[in-house]
């Protein structure tokens, strides 16, 4: 988690609230959102069709 990123902090707080409420599915959802939000998503370029790597 990036402690300086407001989106990371927001999702972490929501995840903790869900965990405290016993809603582990929602807590997992918030963790996935935190890890995937655009500021931290790594883009992997697609390989051209027909080429093996």
Order of alpha helices (4+ residues) and beta strands (2+ residues): alpha-alpha
